[in-house]
Amino acid sequence: MYAFLVAVIVTPVLRLLAFRFGVLDHPKHHGIHMHPVPRLGGVAIYLAFVAGALSRMDLSEMLKGVLLGSSLIFITGLLDDLIRLRASLRLAIQLFACGIMMFKYGVILHVFPYEILNALFTTLGIIGLTNAINFLDNMDGLAAGLVMISSLAIAIVAYTTQQIWLGYLSIALVGACAGFLIFNLRKAHVFMGDCGSTFLGFTLASLAVMTEWSNFWSVTVAAPMLILAIPIIDMILITVLRIKENKVRNLKEWIDYAGKDHISHRFMRLGLGNRGAVFFLWGLQLLFCLMALAILPNDFFYGVLGFFFFCLVTTGIIFFFRKRRAIALRLNGRVLQKR
C-alpha cells in the first residue's frame, strides 16, 4: 500500500520536473510515440519500491542484497537517461551488482552441483531478464504490467510457502508498478526510462532467484521460467529471427540493433493495435503465471510438463512469426482461386 501511494503521488511531480529540465524521450525511428515524452517515471517506481520495502525494517540479508543491487542498477539507469553511458559500462555495473548479491548476500540459484555453474547460470538469468524488460519497455503500460503480474505471482508463492520477507519486497514491487500504471497507461503521458525498466528487470529477476520454489529441480527451473515467460520468449524470438533474417551476425550487432521486431510490435501489426497488444501479452503472462502456480505443489513430472509447455508455446510463436508472411500469401492465394 505504501509503494502504491508513493508512486501515485510522486509520478506526476517527476513528470513536471522532467519537462522542466528537459529529461524527455524524443521520437525515434524504432519508437511509436510522435512527441517528446517525460521519462523520469522510473524514479517514482524506485522511490515507491524503497518506501514499501523499508516499511519493514527487519529484512533478511538476502533481501538487503536485492535492495542494494537493484539500487546500483537504478543509479546506472538514471545516469544513462541523463548523460548516456556506454553499453560496456552498463554491462560491467550489472555484473558487479550480480556479484555483490551472489557472493556477499547469497542470492544465487542452486541448480547444479558446482558453485561456479550456479553463479554463471544466475548471472545469465539476472542480466538477461534485466535487459529483456528494458527491451519490452516499448509500449505504454507493457513492461510495468508484465512485472506487476509476475511480482504478484511471486508474492502468492511467498505467502503460501511462508517466505514472509520475500512477500514484502514482491508486494512493494506490485504496488510501485500499479501506481505508475495509472499514468503510464495514458498514451505518451510519462515513460519510466532506462532507470525504471532496468531496475524492474533486475529486481524481478533477483526476487525469482531467491525464491525457494520446490524440492524438485524440474519445478525449480520451470516455475520461474513460466512466471517470467513473456520477457524470456521475446528475447529468444528476436535473437532467432534476427539471425535467421540476417539482421545481425555477431554479439555486438545484436546489442546495437534497435527495431520494431519485438513480440509486442509483432502482435500490434497483426491488427491488435498498441493497447490490444499490451492487454494480450498481459493475458498471456497471466496464463503462464497460473500454470506456474499450478505445478508448484506437485512433483518432478509436473515440472517437466511445465517446461515442455513453455517450450511448445515459444516454438509455436517463433514458427508463426517466421512463417507468417508465407502463410498469409498461401491463404490469399486460396481465396483468389475460389473466386
C-alpha positions in Angstrom: 0.0 0.0 0.0 2.9 2.4 0.8 4.5 1.7 -2.5 1.3 2.3 -4.4 0.6 5.6 -2.7 4.1 6.9 -3.2 4.0 6.1 -6.9 0.7 7.8 -7.3 1.9 10.9 -5.5 5.4 11.2 -6.9 4.9 10.3 -10.6 3.1 13.5 -11.6 5.6 15.6 -9.7 8.5 13.9 -11.6 6.7 14.3 -14.9 6.7 18.1 -14.3 10.3 18.0 -13.3 11.2 16.1 -16.5 9.6 18.8 -18.6 11.3 21.5 -16.6 14.8 20.1 -17.0 14.3 18.6 -20.5 14.6 14.9 -19.5 12.5 13.8 -22.4 12.3 10.7 -24.7 12.3 12.2 -28.2 10.7 10.3 -31.2 13.0 7.6 -32.7 12.7 5.6 -35.9 12.1 2.4 -33.8 9.7 4.1 -31.4 5.9 4.5 -31.5 5.3 8.0 -30.0 5.3 11.1 -32.1 6.1 13.8 -29.5 8.7 14.2 -26.7 7.6 12.4 -23.5 9.0 12.8 -20.0 11.0 9.8 -18.9 11.6 10.1 -15.1 8.8 7.8 -14.2 11.4 5.2 -13.2 12.5 7.4 -10.3 8.9 7.3 -9.0 8.9 3.5 -9.3 12.2 3.2 -7.4 11.2 5.6 -4.6 7.8 3.8 -4.2 9.5 0.4 -4.1 12.1 1.5 -1.5 9.3 3.1 0.6 7.3 -0.1 0.5 10.4 -2.3 1.3 11.6 -0.1 4.2 8.2 -0.1 5.8 9.5 -3.4 7.2 13.0 -2.8 8.6 13.6 -6.4 9.6 14.7 -7.5 6.1 16.8 -10.7 5.7 20.4 -10.5 4.5 19.3 -11.7 1.0 16.6 -9.1 0.7 19.1 -6.4 1.7 21.3 -7.7 -1.1 18.5 -7.4 -3.6 17.8 -3.8 -2.4 21.5 -2.9 -2.7 21.9 -4.5 -6.1 18.7 -3.0 -7.6 19.8 0.4 -6.3 23.0 0.2 -8.2 21.1 -0.7 -11.3 18.7 2.2 -10.8 21.5 4.7 -10.4 23.2 3.4 -13.5 20.0 3.7 -15.5 19.3 7.2 -14.2 22.8 8.3 -15.3 22.2 6.7 -18.7 18.9 8.6 -19.0 20.7 11.9 -18.2 24.1 11.6 -19.9 24.1 8.4 -21.9 26.6 5.7 -20.7 28.5 3.2 -22.9 26.9 -0.2 -23.2 30.0 -1.9 -21.9 30.0 0.2 -18.7 26.3 -0.6 -18.1 27.1 -4.3 -18.5 30.1 -4.1 -16.2 27.9 -2.5 -13.4 25.2 -5.1 -13.9 27.9 -7.8 -13.5 29.2 -6.1 -10.4 25.7 -5.8 -8.9 25.2 -9.6 -9.5 28.5 -10.4 -7.9 27.6 -8.5 -4.8 24.3 -10.2 -4.4 25.6 -13.7 -5.1 28.9 -13.7 -3.1 28.1 -11.3 -0.3 24.4 -11.9 0.3 23.9 -15.4 -1.1 21.3 -14.6 -3.7 22.2 -17.4 -6.1 20.3 -20.3 -7.8 21.2 -23.8 -6.6 20.6 -25.9 -9.6 24.0 -27.5 -10.4 26.4 -29.4 -8.0 29.2 -26.9 -8.8 29.0 -23.3 -7.4 30.7 -21.8 -10.4 28.0 -23.2 -12.7 25.3 -21.8 -10.3 27.0 -18.4 -10.4 27.2 -18.3 -14.2 23.5 -19.5 -14.6 22.3 -16.9 -12.0 24.3 -14.1 -13.7 23.0 -15.0 -17.1 19.4 -15.1 -15.9 19.5 -11.8 -14.0 21.3 -9.8 -16.6 19.2 -11.4 -19.4 15.9 -10.5 -17.7 17.2 -7.0 -16.8 17.7 -6.3 -20.5 14.7 -8.2 -21.6 12.4 -5.9 -19.6 14.3 -2.9 -20.9 13.7 -4.1 -24.4 9.9 -4.6 -23.7 9.5 -1.0 -22.4 8.3 -0.1 -25.9 4.6 0.4 -25.4 2.6 2.3 -22.8 2.0 0.0 -19.8 3.6 -3.1 -21.2 6.8 -3.5 -19.1 5.2 -2.3 -15.8 2.2 -4.5 -16.3 4.2 -7.6 -17.0 6.4 -7.0 -14.0 3.3 -6.4 -11.8 1.7 -9.7 -12.9 5.0 -11.7 -12.3 5.6 -10.0 -9.0 2.1 -10.8 -7.8 2.7 -14.4 -8.7 5.9 -14.4 -6.7 4.1 -12.7 -3.8 1.5 -15.5 -3.8 4.3 -18.1 -3.8 6.0 -16.3 -0.9 2.9 -16.2 1.3 1.7 -19.7 0.6 5.2 -21.1 1.4 5.8 -18.7 4.4 8.6 -16.7 2.8 7.4 -13.6 4.5 10.3 -11.2 3.8 10.2 -12.1 0.1 6.5 -11.3 0.2 7.2 -7.8 1.5 9.5 -7.0 -1.4 7.4 -8.6 -4.1 4.2 -6.8 -2.9 6.2 -3.5 -2.8 7.1 -4.1 -6.5 3.5 -4.8 -7.3 2.4 -1.5 -5.6 5.1 0.6 -7.3 4.1 -0.8 -10.8 0.4 -0.4 -10.1 0.8 3.3 -9.0 2.9 4.1 -12.1 0.5 2.3 -14.5 -2.2 4.8 -13.6 -0.2 7.4 -15.5 1.7 5.2 -18.0 -1.4 3.7 -19.5 -2.4 7.2 -20.6 -0.9 7.4 -24.1 2.5 9.1 -24.2 2.0 10.7 -20.7 5.1 9.5 -18.9 7.8 6.9 -19.5 9.9 5.1 -16.9 13.2 5.4 -18.8 16.1 3.0 -18.5 16.4 3.7 -14.8 12.9 2.2 -14.4 13.0 -0.6 -16.9 16.4 -2.0 -15.9 15.6 -1.6 -12.2 12.3 -3.5 -12.6 14.0 -6.3 -14.6 16.9 -6.6 -12.2 14.7 -6.6 -9.1 12.2 -9.1 -10.5 14.9 -11.5 -11.6 16.6 -11.2 -8.2 13.4 -12.0 -6.4 12.8 -15.0 -8.7 16.4 -16.2 -7.9 16.0 -16.0 -4.1 12.6 -17.7 -4.1 12.5 -21.2 -2.7 10.4 -22.8 -5.4 10.4 -26.6 -4.7 12.4 -29.6 -3.6 12.2 -30.9 -7.2 14.7 -29.3 -9.6 12.4 -29.6 -12.6 9.8 -27.4 -10.8 12.6 -25.0 -9.6 13.5 -24.4 -13.2 10.1 -24.5 -14.8 8.2 -22.3 -12.3 10.3 -19.1 -12.6 10.6 -19.7 -16.3 6.8 -19.6 -16.6 6.4 -16.6 -14.3 8.9 -14.6 -16.4 7.7 -16.1 -19.7 7.0 -13.2 -21.9 10.3 -11.3 -21.5 12.2 -14.7 -22.0 10.1 -15.6 -25.1 10.7 -12.1 -26.5 14.5 -12.4 -26.0 14.5 -15.8 -27.7 12.2 -14.6 -30.5 14.2 -11.6 -31.5 17.5 -13.5 -31.3 16.4 -16.4 -33.5 14.6 -14.2 -36.1 17.3 -11.6 -36.3 19.9 -14.4 -37.0 17.5 -16.2 -39.5 16.8 -12.9 -41.3 20.5 -11.9 -41.4 19.9 -8.7 -39.4 22.7 -9.5 -37.0 25.9 -11.5 -37.4 27.6 -11.1 -34.1 27.0 -10.2 -30.4 28.0 -6.5 -31.0 25.5 -6.1 -33.8 22.8 -7.9 -31.7 23.4 -5.4 -28.8 23.4 -2.4 -31.0 20.4 -3.4 -33.1 17.2 -1.5 -32.5 14.0 -2.0 -34.3 10.2 -2.8 -34.2 10.6 -6.5 -34.2 9.8 -7.4 -30.6 6.9 -9.6 -29.7 4.8 -6.6 -28.8 5.4 -4.9 -32.2 4.6 -8.1 -34.0 1.2 -8.6 -32.2 0.5 -4.9 -32.8 0.9 -5.4 -36.6 -1.5 -8.4 -36.5 -4.2 -5.8 -36.1 -4.4 -5.7 -32.3 -3.0 -2.1 -32.1 -0.9 -0.8 -29.3 -3.4 -1.2 -26.5 -4.6 -4.6 -27.8 -1.1 -6.0 -28.0 -0.4 -4.8 -24.4 -3.5 -6.4 -23.0 -3.0 -9.6 -25.0 0.6 -10.0 -23.6 -0.7 -9.3 -20.1 -3.2 -12.0 -20.5 -0.6 -14.5 -21.9 1.7 -13.6 -19.0 -1.2 -14.2 -16.5 -1.8 -17.6 -18.1 1.8 -18.6 -17.7 1.8 -17.5 -14.1 -1.3 -19.6 -13.4 0.4 -22.5 -14.9 3.5 -22.0 -12.7 1.3 -21.7 -9.5 -0.5 -24.9 -10.6 2.7 -27.0 -10.9 4.4 -25.7 -7.7 2.7 -28.0 -5.2 3.4 -31.0 -7.3 6.4 -33.3 -8.1 9.1 -33.8 -10.7 6.7 -34.8 -13.5 4.7 -31.6 -13.3 7.9 -29.5 -13.5 8.9 -31.4 -16.7 5.3 -30.8 -18.0 5.6 -27.0 -17.3 8.9 -26.8 -19.0 7.6 -28.6 -22.2 4.6 -26.3 -22.1 6.8 -23.3 -22.2 9.0 -24.7 -24.9 5.9 -25.6 -27.0 4.4 -22.1 -26.8 7.8 -20.5 -27.5 8.4 -22.7 -30.5 4.9 -22.0 -31.8 5.3 -18.3 -31.5 8.7 -18.3 -33.3 7.4 -20.6 -36.1 4.3 -18.4 -36.6 6.2 -15.2 -36.9 8.9 -16.8 -39.0 6.3 -18.2 -41.5 3.6 -15.6 -41.1 4.2 -13.9 -44.4 4.3 -17.3 -46.3 1.1 -18.4 -44.5 -0.7 -15.2 -45.4 0.3 -15.4 -49.0 -0.8 -19.0 -49.2 -4.2 -18.2 -47.7 -4.7 -15.2 -50.0 -3.9 -17.4 -53.0 -6.5 -19.9 -52.0 -9.1 -17.2 -51.6 -8.3 -15.9 -55.1 -8.6 -19.4 -56.6 -12.0 -19.8 -55.0 -13.1 -16.5 -56.5 
